[in-house]
């Protein structure tokens, strides 16, 4: 356990220095629009099964052809 903590303590300055060397990118709005579109696609696929699971979908109590629900 002590060796693991020593390794982490030794690598901390290296990772802190690597965080400063990032490239500045000006495509922030385009990335957020893309992520929003991805979120809409995921929500459109997740909401109907959730509604069915909770029993909130239409047609849950309608009788079938033979009169049974």
Phi, psi and omega in degrees: 000321181293322179295321178297316179295324178294322178295316178297318179294327179287330181272345183302314179295329180292315181289329178293322178290327180289334180291332181281341188272015182288153179275136178280128183241139183258015184261035184298315183293319180296319180296317180293324176295317178297316179294324176295320177297318177298319179295322178295320179295316179295316180296321180295333180267340183267326186296313181301316176296326177295317179296320177295320181295323180276354178080024183259007182280155179288150176084009182293321185251009181287139178287150179277197181294326182272005176090357179262143179290000000 
